[in-house]
């Protein structure tokens, strides 16, 4: 008999996936209803294969629709939805690991720097990503100094946050222009 998640394990796994991907159906973006609640689904339909990359959230309706497909069709559908959602989510929120870790770790029990970081980095990232989405770009100086004002931390700290966002794993890139260094979404 295949092993299902125990109640506490199921709650933890669901919370992790929701923090990583969002608390909505991967396929139709529904936040769930009483009739069609959100469920943990296995991309390869093997309920014993519980690696995080094999797990995602579907509403019951989409999960039932998926079961009418062959395994190959199911995997293709989920991979297409995952790619679409990951790229859009990263464009909106930056790399998912920062938010996922911050929702799972209790920084409030750490030192003052960690407590400030819990709020400041999320506030900074949100402001920078929204501003760049709205205007297409912003100056590095405004990102650092304006971000420090918005997030309520030092410009040294926001400079570090910006370095993460413009790293090889980040969603932003820097380029030089006549006006100075510009920050925009990576192409």
SETORDREN-461865 format. One record per residue (C-alpha): residue number from 1; x, y, z; chain; residue in three letters. Coordinates in pm, 1 decimal. Example, Ala and Ser with C-alpha at 12.3 -4.5 7.8 and 13.67 -1.06 7.14 Angstrom:
// residues 2
pos/px/py/pz/unit/code
1/1230.0/-450.0/780.0/A/ala $
2/1367.0/-106.0/714.0/A/ser $
***
This chain:
// residues 187
pos/px/py/pz/unit/code
1/0.0/0.0/0.0/A/unk $
2/132.8/341.9/-95.4/A/unk $
3/236.0/571.1/189.4/A/unk $
4/28.5/889.7/224.0/A/unk $
5/138.6/1190.9/425.5/A/unk $
6/48.5/1185.3/794.1/A/unk $
7/-162.3/1484.7/908.6/A/unk $
8/123.2/1695.8/1050.9/A/unk $
9/353.0/1600.7/764.7/A/unk $
10/79.5/1689.3/514.0/A/unk $
11/27.5/2030.0/678.8/A/unk $
12/402.1/2104.2/670.0/A/unk $
13/440.5/1992.9/306.3/A/unk $
14/133.2/2191.6/197.3/A/unk $
15/262.1/2500.8/381.2/A/unk $
16/605.5/2460.2/218.9/A/unk $
17/461.6/2423.9/-133.1/A/unk $
18/224.2/2718.5/-77.3/A/unk $
19/516.8/2932.5/43.6/A/unk $
20/726.9/2825.6/-256.1/A/unk $
21/463.6/2840.4/-531.1/A/unk $
22/168.0/3031.1/-389.9/A/unk $
23/-149.0/2899.8/-224.9/A/unk $
24/-342.8/2843.7/-546.5/A/unk $
25/-396.3/2580.3/-812.1/A/unk $
26/-96.4/2551.9/-1041.4/A/unk $
27/-322.0/2494.0/-1342.9/A/unk $
28/-623.0/2728.1/-1306.1/A/unk $
29/-493.1/2964.5/-1031.0/A/unk $
30/-801.4/2899.5/-814.8/A/unk $
31/-750.5/2953.6/-442.6/A/unk $
32/-980.7/2657.8/-380.8/A/unk $
33/-1345.9/2626.5/-287.4/A/unk $
34/-1540.6/2407.4/-50.2/A/unk $
35/-1637.0/2184.3/-343.2/A/unk $
36/-1289.5/2189.6/-502.0/A/unk $
37/-1031.9/2239.2/-222.9/A/unk $
38/-659.9/2266.7/-288.3/A/unk $
39/-464.5/1939.6/-279.6/A/unk $
40/-102.5/1829.4/-294.4/A/unk $
41/-42.3/1659.2/-628.6/A/unk $
42/249.8/1447.7/-749.5/A/unk $
43/368.1/1546.7/-1097.4/A/unk $
44/455.8/1188.0/-1189.3/A/unk $
45/142.7/1042.1/-1019.5/A/unk $
46/363.1/834.3/-784.5/A/unk $
47/238.9/913.2/-432.1/A/unk $
48/558.3/766.7/-285.1/A/unk $
49/777.2/1013.3/-480.2/A/unk $
50/769.8/1304.1/-234.1/A/unk $
51/1069.6/1504.7/-354.1/A/unk $
52/977.6/1876.5/-345.0/A/unk $
53/1026.9/1920.6/-721.9/A/unk $
54/764.7/1648.8/-780.3/A/unk $
55/502.1/1818.8/-560.1/A/unk $
56/269.1/2106.5/-638.9/A/unk $
57/-80.3/2227.6/-552.9/A/unk $
58/-386.1/2162.4/-768.1/A/unk $
59/-751.2/2219.5/-692.2/A/unk $
60/-953.6/1899.9/-674.9/A/unk $
61/-1122.4/1979.5/-1010.2/A/unk $
62/-790.8/2012.0/-1198.6/A/unk $
63/-649.1/1713.4/-1014.7/A/unk $
64/-943.1/1501.0/-1132.5/A/unk $
65/-904.1/1634.7/-1489.5/A/unk $
66/-534.2/1547.3/-1480.3/A/unk $
67/-612.5/1188.8/-1385.0/A/unk $
68/-788.7/1141.6/-1721.0/A/unk $
69/-456.8/1197.9/-1900.8/A/unk $
70/-171.8/955.4/-1960.3/A/unk $
71/127.6/991.0/-1726.4/A/unk $
72/327.0/1150.8/-2010.0/A/unk $
73/45.1/1402.9/-2076.9/A/unk $
74/14.4/1476.7/-1702.5/A/unk $
75/386.3/1549.4/-1670.7/A/unk $
76/383.7/1770.0/-1981.8/A/unk $
77/83.6/1969.3/-1851.4/A/unk $
78/236.2/2022.0/-1507.2/A/unk $
79/580.3/2114.8/-1643.8/A/unk $
80/419.5/2372.7/-1875.1/A/unk $
81/219.6/2521.2/-1586.2/A/unk $
82/525.8/2517.5/-1358.8/A/unk $
83/742.4/2699.2/-1614.0/A/unk $
84/474.1/2964.0/-1673.0/A/unk $
85/411.0/3017.0/-1301.6/A/unk $
86/778.1/3019.9/-1200.3/A/unk $
87/877.8/3282.0/-1457.5/A/unk $
88/578.1/3505.3/-1375.7/A/unk $
89/624.9/3463.8/-1000.3/A/unk $
90/996.7/3547.6/-1023.1/A/unk $
91/912.6/3854.2/-1231.2/A/unk $
92/668.5/3967.2/-960.9/A/unk $
93/850.4/3860.0/-643.6/A/unk $
94/1211.9/3774.3/-721.2/A/unk $
95/1367.6/3434.4/-661.2/A/unk $
96/1129.7/3215.5/-457.2/A/unk $
97/1382.4/3077.6/-210.7/A/unk $
98/1412.7/3409.3/-24.1/A/unk $
99/1041.1/3425.1/47.5/A/unk $
100/1011.8/3052.2/117.9/A/unk $
101/1286.7/3055.6/378.8/A/unk $
102/1153.9/3373.2/539.0/A/unk $
103/806.9/3218.3/583.8/A/unk $
104/947.3/2902.0/739.3/A/unk $
105/1219.9/3037.8/969.9/A/unk $
106/1137.6/3229.6/1287.7/A/unk $
107/1372.0/3526.9/1254.3/A/unk $
108/1197.2/3705.6/1540.1/A/unk $
109/1382.0/3484.8/1788.0/A/unk $
110/1718.9/3592.4/1642.8/A/unk $
111/1922.9/3902.7/1710.2/A/unk $
112/1814.6/4258.4/1623.8/A/unk $
113/1973.1/4242.4/1277.2/A/unk $
114/1773.0/3930.6/1187.0/A/unk $
115/1453.9/4083.5/1322.4/A/unk $
116/1500.6/4397.0/1108.8/A/unk $
117/1601.6/4185.8/809.0/A/unk $
118/1277.0/3987.8/832.1/A/unk $
119/1080.9/4302.0/748.5/A/unk $
120/1331.8/4518.7/563.4/A/unk $
121/1439.2/4278.1/288.7/A/unk $
122/1084.9/4183.2/195.0/A/unk $
123/978.2/4548.7/195.7/A/unk $
124/1280.4/4650.8/-13.9/A/unk $
125/1239.1/4369.2/-267.4/A/unk $
126/868.0/4439.8/-304.3/A/unk $
127/926.8/4811.9/-363.4/A/unk $
128/1213.6/4763.0/-611.8/A/unk $
129/1035.3/4492.7/-813.8/A/unk $
130/707.3/4689.3/-827.5/A/unk $
131/889.2/5008.6/-928.7/A/unk $
132/1085.3/4835.9/-1205.3/A/unk $
133/773.6/4655.8/-1327.7/A/unk $
134/590.9/4989.4/-1347.0/A/unk $
135/871.1/5196.6/-1506.5/A/unk $
136/1079.1/4930.5/-1680.9/A/unk $
137/1397.0/5032.3/-1496.0/A/unk $
138/1539.0/5247.6/-1218.1/A/unk $
139/1877.9/5389.6/-1128.3/A/unk $
140/2097.8/5184.3/-898.6/A/unk $
141/2138.2/5487.6/-673.1/A/unk $
142/1760.9/5528.9/-634.0/A/unk $
143/1720.3/5156.1/-572.0/A/unk $
144/1976.2/5168.1/-290.4/A/unk $
145/1895.6/5502.7/-128.4/A/unk $
146/1522.5/5516.7/-201.9/A/unk $
147/1496.6/5152.9/-95.6/A/unk $
148/1668.4/5233.2/235.1/A/unk $
149/1409.2/5503.7/299.1/A/unk $
150/1117.6/5275.5/208.1/A/unk $
151/1245.5/4971.8/401.0/A/unk $
152/1367.0/5166.6/702.9/A/unk $
153/1722.0/5032.8/700.7/A/unk $
154/2066.9/5151.7/595.9/A/unk $
155/2177.6/5197.5/236.4/A/unk $
156/2459.7/4949.6/308.1/A/unk $
157/2191.7/4689.5/382.5/A/unk $
158/1984.2/4771.8/71.1/A/unk $
159/2303.1/4759.0/-136.3/A/unk $
160/2345.8/4398.6/-17.5/A/unk $
161/1982.6/4320.4/-98.1/A/unk $
162/2031.0/4466.9/-447.2/A/unk $
163/2346.9/4258.7/-496.7/A/unk $
164/2135.1/3947.4/-434.8/A/unk $
165/1868.2/4060.9/-682.5/A/unk $
166/2132.2/4133.8/-952.6/A/unk $
167/2343.0/3820.7/-891.2/A/unk $
168/2355.0/3536.3/-1142.3/A/unk $
169/2056.4/3381.7/-958.7/A/unk $
170/1861.5/3705.8/-923.3/A/unk $
171/1586.2/3836.3/-1149.7/A/unk $
172/1739.9/4179.0/-1213.9/A/unk $
173/2042.8/4296.6/-1407.1/A/unk $
174/2255.8/4610.4/-1414.8/A/unk $
175/2361.7/4802.0/-1722.8/A/unk $
176/2544.1/5129.2/-1777.8/A/unk $
177/2378.9/5423.0/-1947.3/A/unk $
178/2461.0/5790.3/-1992.6/A/unk $
179/2266.3/5858.2/-1671.1/A/unk $
180/2463.3/5598.7/-1468.6/A/unk $
181/2392.3/5239.6/-1368.1/A/unk $
182/2039.0/5120.8/-1445.4/A/unk $
183/1859.6/4823.8/-1288.3/A/unk $
184/1602.7/4627.9/-1491.5/A/unk $
185/1457.5/4277.4/-1522.5/A/unk $
186/1695.3/4018.2/-1667.7/A/unk $
187/1621.9/3926.4/-2024.1/A/unk $
***
